[in-house]
């Protein structure tokens, strides 16, 4: 019986056959089960002789069944792995990949550079009211600066006042931040702004980034260091030279327009050096009237602010020459400057 059973277990062709053999030998009606039952009717001497033989047989058969089962399972797995190979050399269907627009990319870069300097990102609405966009920034109603901003106005209110407009700059976020937060304040505010203006260097919608620092004892020196540090990091050059030109903005005093030096390489202007100057931003010390309009004491708090065109910074960094192309959504243009697959 033993050699018969072991031979047929070894020869079992599949898991079903192994299971059938197990029932045949060890099941309720199985051959070995039957032998085990005979032990009860034996004399002690007989049982002492037969017991170990029958139990030994059962163990040997149980082990053989388990072993055959494992090896059959392994064979099945090997067969499956052999059948399921992937052909890594098959060509893949190409899926067009999107990419981040250069303007968004520059805004992300700027947020990262200023985060390293301890600036948080603040935001405000694109539909602004007159007070935040102009009045609180020391641009009263009759001020000529209002006309200079080429503002898009919404229809007048029922009472005839012209309250809502598309913000013409990101400076209203200065106001919203000073009204809401206690100094010290260090924020940048990137976002869309709108002016009724359109040519190769002006689009009706464009992007600015505002900077604002309010603290005790802030000076023009802090402003210049901050601008220099940010422009060096942004243009990834150490030879950035700044020129601060006295200027006028109603909300800063003194005010300065900031030029960055360029050099000419193969007939093209490259930021760095000082062969010529390009205007990149407006800035100044926050006007005491603006600080007071936000409910802060200008004798206690001082600060600086600056504002710059994000699209213009992107053009300078990537050597692009038509601002309007930024908003055409032409994939060939994006590809040309390496912004799309
Ligand atoms: N808001 C100004 C503009 O749009 C730029 C500016 C911001 C100037 C902050 C000074 C301080 O031209």
Boltz pocket constraint, residues with backbone or C-beta under 6 A from the ligand:
constraints:
  - pocket:
      binder: B
      contacts: [[A, 168], [A, 169], [A, 170], [A, 171], [A, 210], [A, 211], [A, 249], [A, 252], [A, 282], [A, 283], [A, 284], [A, 305], [A, 306], [A, 307], [A, 308]]
      max_distance: 6.0
